[in-house]
Amino acid sequence: MYFKKKAKPDIGLSDEELVLSLQQVMDADLFGLLYDRYTARVYQKCIGMVRDQDIAKDLTHDIFLKAFVNLKKFDHRSKFGTWLYRITYNYCLDHLRKGQRQRTSQVDEGMGLELEEEDRYEEELLSMRSDELPTVLEQLDPGDRAVLLMKYQDELSIKEMMEILELGESAVKMRIMRSRERALVKYRNLYPEGS
C-alpha cells in the first residue's frame, strides 16, 4: 500500500513541512495538498512549452507522478516549487525533443556581444507585437523557447534559472542571450516588414 489514509490534513503546513511528512509516510491527503497548490502552475508551464491543451494535461499528470515517485530523493537544498519546476521543464523538453528532430544551429561558443548590443536585442525582442510573438516562439527550438518563457513570462531570476537548469551564472546568461538572438532572427525572417 502506497498511501496511509489519515483524517484531515493540516492545510496550514508549508510546502517543506508537507514534503518532510510525505518523505516519512506517504499520505494521499498531504500529497493532494501539494497537487492542489501546484497543478495550475505546472499545467501553465506545460501549455507554454508544448502549445497543446491535451498534451499539457497528460504531461502535468505524468510530472506529478514523477514527483511523487521521486519525492524521497528531494534533498531540500532548494524550494519544493523550484524542484517541481525543474522536473516540469526537463519533462516537457524531453517530450518535445522526442517528437522533433534536433535542429542544429551551432553558435560559436567563443563569440560574445557587447553589453550595449545585448540590451538592444532585449529591447527589440520585447518590442515584438503580441500577436506575432506566439508564432516566433513556436518556430524556436524547445530549449530556446523554454529559456525565454522562464525569463520573460515566469520572470525567474538568474539564480532561480541556475537552479532549474543546473548551470552556472554565465552559462544561464549566455543561453538567454543566444535564445534572444535566435528569436530575433526568426522574427526578422517571419516578419521582414516589422524589422
C-alpha positions in Angstrom: 0.0 0.0 0.0 1.5 3.3 -1.1 -0.6 5.7 1.0 -1.6 5.8 4.6 -5.1 7.2 5.0 -5.5 10.0 7.5 -8.4 12.0 8.8 -8.0 15.7 7.8 -4.6 17.1 6.8 -3.3 20.4 8.3 -3.6 22.8 5.4 -1.5 25.4 7.3 1.6 23.4 6.6 4.3 24.9 4.4 5.5 23.0 1.3 8.7 22.0 3.0 6.7 20.6 6.0 4.4 18.7 3.7 7.3 17.2 1.8 9.1 16.2 5.1 5.9 14.5 6.3 5.5 12.8 2.9 9.1 11.6 2.9 8.4 9.8 6.2 4.9 8.4 5.4 3.1 8.8 2.1 -0.3 10.2 2.7 -2.8 10.8 -0.1 -4.4 13.8 1.5 -1.0 15.5 2.1 0.1 14.8 -1.5 -3.2 16.1 -2.6 -2.4 19.4 -1.0 0.8 19.7 -2.9 -1.0 18.8 -6.1 -3.7 21.4 -5.5 -1.1 24.1 -4.8 0.9 23.4 -7.9 -1.2 21.8 -10.6 -2.3 25.0 -12.2 1.3 26.3 -12.4 2.7 23.1 -13.8 -0.1 22.9 -16.4 0.5 26.6 -17.4 4.2 25.8 -17.8 3.4 22.7 -19.9 1.0 24.7 -22.1 3.6 27.4 -22.6 6.1 24.8 -23.9 4.0 22.3 -25.8 1.2 24.5 -27.0 -1.4 21.8 -26.9 -4.0 21.5 -24.0 -4.5 17.7 -24.2 -0.8 17.0 -24.2 -0.2 19.6 -21.4 -2.8 17.8 -19.3 -1.1 14.4 -19.9 2.3 15.9 -19.1 1.0 17.5 -15.9 -0.3 14.2 -14.8 3.0 12.5 -15.6 5.0 15.2 -13.9 3.1 14.8 -10.6 3.5 11.0 -10.9 7.2 11.5 -11.4 7.4 14.0 -8.4 5.5 11.5 -6.2 7.8 8.6 -7.2 11.0 10.7 -6.6 9.8 12.7 -3.5 12.1 10.7 -1.2 15.1 12.0 -3.3 14.2 15.6 -2.8 17.1 16.9 -0.7 15.6 20.3 0.5 18.6 22.3 -0.9 16.1 24.3 -3.0 12.4 25.1 -2.5 9.9 22.4 -3.5 8.4 24.7 -6.1 11.8 25.1 -7.8 12.4 21.3 -7.7 9.0 20.7 -9.3 9.6 23.4 -11.9 12.9 21.7 -12.8 11.0 18.4 -13.3 8.4 20.2 -15.4 10.9 21.9 -17.6 13.0 18.8 -18.2 10.0 16.5 -18.7 8.4 18.9 -21.3 11.7 19.5 -23.0 12.3 15.7 -23.3 8.8 15.3 -24.7 9.4 18.0 -27.3 12.8 16.5 -28.2 11.3 13.1 -28.8 8.8 14.4 -31.2 11.1 16.7 -33.1 14.4 16.2 -34.8 17.1 18.3 -33.2 17.8 21.3 -35.3 21.5 22.2 -35.3 22.1 25.8 -35.1 25.5 25.8 -33.5 26.7 29.2 -32.4 30.4 29.7 -31.8 30.9 29.4 -28.0 33.7 32.0 -28.2 31.6 34.8 -29.6 30.1 37.3 -27.3 28.2 40.5 -27.7 28.9 43.9 -26.2 26.6 44.7 -23.3 25.1 47.6 -25.4 24.2 45.2 -28.2 22.7 42.7 -25.8 20.5 45.5 -24.4 19.4 46.4 -27.9 18.5 42.8 -28.7 16.5 42.5 -25.5 14.7 45.8 -26.3 13.9 44.6 -29.8 12.6 41.3 -28.5 10.4 43.0 -26.0 9.0 45.3 -28.7 7.6 42.5 -30.8 3.9 42.7 -31.4 2.0 40.4 -29.1 0.1 38.8 -32.0 3.4 37.9 -33.7 5.2 36.6 -30.6 3.5 33.2 -30.3 4.4 32.4 -33.9 8.0 33.3 -33.3 8.1 31.2 -30.1 6.6 28.2 -31.9 9.4 28.3 -34.5 12.1 28.2 -31.9 13.9 25.1 -30.6 12.2 23.9 -27.4 15.2 24.8 -25.3 15.3 28.4 -26.5 11.6 28.7 -26.1 11.7 27.4 -22.5 14.6 29.8 -21.6 12.7 32.8 -22.9 9.5 31.8 -21.2 11.3 31.3 -17.9 12.9 34.8 -18.2 10.1 36.9 -19.6 6.8 35.1 -18.8 7.7 33.5 -15.5 10.0 36.3 -14.6 12.5 34.0 -12.9 15.7 35.4 -11.6 19.1 34.3 -12.9 19.6 32.5 -9.6 16.3 30.6 -10.0 17.2 29.7 -13.6 20.6 28.5 -12.4 18.9 26.1 -10.0 16.4 24.8 -12.6 18.8 24.4 -15.4 21.6 23.3 -13.1 24.0 25.6 -14.8 26.4 28.4 -13.7 25.5 32.1 -13.9 27.5 32.8 -17.0 26.0 29.8 -18.8 22.5 30.9 -18.0 23.2 34.4 -19.2 24.7 33.0 -22.4 21.6 30.8 -23.0 19.3 33.8 -22.5 21.4 35.9 -24.9 21.6 33.2 -27.6 17.9 32.4 -27.3 17.0 36.1 -27.7 19.3 36.3 -30.8 17.7 33.2 -32.4 14.2 34.6 -31.6 15.1 37.8 -33.3 16.4 36.0 -36.4 13.2 34.1 -36.6 11.1 37.3 -36.1 13.0 39.1 -38.9 12.6 36.1 -41.3 8.8 35.8 -40.5 8.0 39.5 -40.4 10.6 41.4 -42.5 8.3 44.4 -42.7 8.3 44.7 -38.9 12.1 44.8 -38.5 
